[in-house]
Amino acid sequence: QRVINTEAKLCSPRTLKNAWGFVKSVLRENDMDIPRVTLPAVPPAKKEWLEPEQIPLFLREIKGKPGEIPALMALNSMRRSEIFGCNWDDGDIDLERDEIRVRGVLTIDKDNHYVEREANKNYASSRVIPILIPQLHDALAAVEDKHGPVVTCDPTTPYKQIRAACERAGLPNVGVHGLRHSFASLAYQLGLSEMETMRIGGWSDYGTMRRIYTHLSQRDALRSENRMRDYFREQCGDNSTDESIND
């Protein structure tokens, strides 16, 4: 534990956790006792998403690119597995109603093979969602061969195209999952309730939605506090006095 405490001052919690994992593997391989130690908490990875004012920039940069449809489906609240599981022949796309039926999913097994599953992640995930992005409707309508999987590109293509679009626009590289969270962020900014956002996005865990909304509300609260500080600085300057008030 003394060694752990010393190393904690020299490296990040995640680096220390990885190093300790290696030491444990060596001890276990040699049938040696593994001492119980306390590691510093590893902060959760920062999840990036696009701010509302950044979304139009992204839409412009992704337009017409091979990864446009999966990127816009993610921004329309869909998970990666749901995007690749969407099929024209199953009637998952209804352009007349402007709806997408989310049902089957395409996942990767332990051998890195793609496997189709009819059941989705949870009961809330199987849903019908509105096509909220006109550019997504237009891109789907422009598909000539409306048979088989809706997204036929290589699974790595969306990541590459999203990264490239973000780089061209000077935006954070949010990835597929970050675009899904961008949907939640935009929903919050537009005043949708947590329940409405959960319904469209297929979140069944209220805690997940609560964490996203709480993070955003805390950020907005900080912005409001800073605006108030700026107001007093601009209006009052350094003319504040330290006069005592007598009862």
N, C-alpha and C positions, 0 to 999 in steps of 0.2 A: 504494500500500500504506500509506503514511503516513496518507492520508485515511481509509482503511478502519480502521486501528488507532485513530485518533482517534474516529471515529463509534462504534466498538465499545464505547467507554466511556460513550456517551450513550444507546444504545438496545439493544434485545434482539437476539440473533443472528438471529431470524426477520425482524424489521423490517429489519435491515441486509441480509440476503439478498434480500429483496423489492426494496429500493431499488437494490441492485447489479444485479439482474435488469432493472430499468427502464433503468438507465444502459447496460447492455450492448445492450439493444434499440435504443436511440437511436444508439449507436455503429455497430451493425450496419446499421441503416437508412441511415446516411450513409456506408457503405463505409469506416469508420474502423477502425483496428487496435484490437483489444480486449486490453488488458494482462492479464497473468496475475497474479492476486492470491489471497491466502489469506484465506478468511472464517472467522470463529469457528464452531465446530460448533453446529448447531441441535439442542437437546435434543429427544428424541422426545416427541410429544404424550402427555400423561398419559391413560391409559385407565382410566376409572372402571368399577367393578363393585360389585355389592351384596355386603355381608358376609352370612354365614349368618343372623345375627339380624335382618337387614333384609329378607330375602326374604319372610317372612310378612306384613310390613307392605305390601310391594308387591303380593302376591297379593290381599290384602283390597281394596286401592284399585283394582286393575284388573278385579276380578270384575264381570261383567255389562256391561262397557264394550265398544264396537265393536271395540276393538283387543285384546280379551282373548286370543283364540286365537293370533294371530301373536306376541303378547308371550310367551305361555306356551310356544309352540313354540321361540322363541329361547332362553328359559330352560331348555328341554329340550335345548339344544345346537345348534339349527339356525341356519344362515345365512339372511339375508334372501332371497337368490335361491332357496334351497331351500324356504323357507316359501311363497313365491308360486308356485313350480313344483309344489306338492303338489296332486294331483287325485283327487277321489273316484272318478271313472270308471276310473282306472288302478289302483284298488285300493291306493292309497298309504296309506290309513288302515284299519287292522284293529283294531277296538275289542274284538273277542273275544280276540285275542291280546295286546291292549294294545301294538301296534307301529305304527310309522310307517316306510314305505319311502321312503327318500330317493334319488331318481333324477334326474328332470328338474329343470331350473332355469329361472327367469324372470329375464333380465338386461336392462339398459338399454344400447342401442347409442349410437353417437356422436351420433345425432340425437335422443336422449332418447325413443326408442321402445322399448317392451317387446318382447323377443324370447324365444321359448321355445327351449330347447336340451335335447336328451335327455341329452347328456353332462354330467356334473357337473364340479366344479372339478378333481378329481384322482381317482385310483383309490380312495383311502380315503374319499372323500366319498360315493360311491354305497354305501349301507349300509342296514341295517334297525336302527332304534333303538327301545328300549323307551319307552313312555309312562311317564315316571317321576313325573309330577305328577298326582295324582288330579283336581285342578281342571281340568286340560287334558282329561283323559278325559271328565269331565262336560260340559265346554263343547262338545266335539266330538259327544258323544252327543246333545246338545240341538239340534243343527243339524237343521232339518226337511227341507231340500232337499239331500240328499246326492248331488248330481250336479255335475260340472264342478269348477272350482277350489275348493279347501278355503277359501281366503281370498279373499273377493270385494270387500273394502273397498278404497278408494283407497290407493295405496302410501304416501301421506303420513299416513294415519290412525294406523298403529301408532306412528309417531314422536310425533304429537300426544298420543295417549292415554298413552303411556309417560311422556312429559314431565309431563303433567298428574297422573298417578298419583304420580310421584316428588315433585312439588311438594306435593301434598296430604299425603303421608306424611313430608315433610321429608327426603327421600332425595336423593342426587346423581342428576342426570339422566344415566342410563347409556346410553340409546338401545338400539336392537336389538342392535348388536354388543356393547354392554356387558352385556346380559343373557346372551348366549352366553358371554362371559368369566365372568359370575357362575356359570354352570354349572361351568366349570373350577375356579373358586375354591372352590365348594361341594364338588366332587369331591376337591380337595386336603384340605379340612378334614375330610372323612369318611374319609380314608385310602385313596381309590382310587389305584392306581398310575398313573403317566404313561401307560403302554401302554393301560390300561383306559379312561382319559379320552380318549385319542387315538382309540380304536376307536369309542366312542359319539359323540364330537364330529366325527369325520371329518377329523381333522388327519393329514396325511401327513408333514408336516415336523416331525421330532423336535425341531428347534431351537426352533420356535414353542412347543411344549409345555414344553420345558425353560426357556424364558425366563419363562413364566407361573409355573411351579412354583418356579423359583429366586427370583423376586420375592417370592412368598408366603412361602417358607421364610426369606428374609432378614428380612422383616417380622416373622415369628414369633420369629426369633432375637433381634431387637431388643427385642421385647416381653418375652422371657425375661430378657434382660440387665437391663431396667428393673425387672422384678419382683425380681431378685436385689439390685439397688441399693436398692430400697425396703425389702427385708428387713433389710439391714445398717443402713440409716438408722433403722428402727424399733427394731431390737434393740440396736444399739450406740450410737446417737445420736452425740454428740460426745465420747465417752469413750475414743476411740482414742488410743493412746500411741505415741510414737516411740522405743521402747526398742530398743536394739541387742542383737543376739544374738551371743554369743561362741561360737566353735567349741570 
